[in-house]
């Protein structure tokens, strides 16, 4: 596996692949890799001739009071995981290379970036869209892989790719879960042993919501209340949002007439966790 830090070298390697007629799969990450990322890498390897994984903790998607400084960084283990998954390139650009002095261009994401995560984390999706666009331009992949765990991010990236005509196919892979259903996330490592037990409540709540819809409940408020009540049983959990939303616009629905997505953001201690579940009535 090649480790590339320079943008120029990354572009040269990708140009070479394209000249040889080889397709490029791309898995953009912020590192602290786990098996959720592993599953994206395997999906990319199955579909493409070569795979590039990027690790870049993107400062522009963190708000001033968020966890940019303490976001987990674990370059050695990350490189080992990429090697085990037989990745071709690990691309690790520096912040100075991605955002050189004077960098002043940002992608403004519309309404889709302002609801839910975007309302709690203003500017977050502009940062995500901007860095994904920069990385797409450097790697120029044929196919890029994102995890469904960050559901709103997948909607934003799909929209941006379509609106800006990036010649990239976006593949969204299912969320990988621990035994108790907790969605794998780099931030799970912040949870204490006690908090880790509590964190299983997110998936339980999503399943409760799905169960209610399966039983014929069509009132979104009743489904939302069922999820909320279950989470409230855990004193250490603080709900930021629990919603039943349209799959594409992420606007909350009042009546469940077609496929919807249940979305949760819950704080357990100092750690903020998100999860989601698309459900067909
Ligand atoms: O999902 C992530 O890890 C990040 O938001 C991404 C897509 C790599 C952009 O920084």
Boltz pocket constraint, residues with backbone or C-beta under 6 A from the ligand:
constraints:
  - pocket:
      binder: B
      contacts: [[A, 28], [A, 29], [A, 30], [A, 31], [A, 56], [A, 58], [A, 61], [A, 127], [A, 128], [A, 131], [A, 132], [A, 150], [A, 153]]
      max_distance: 6.0
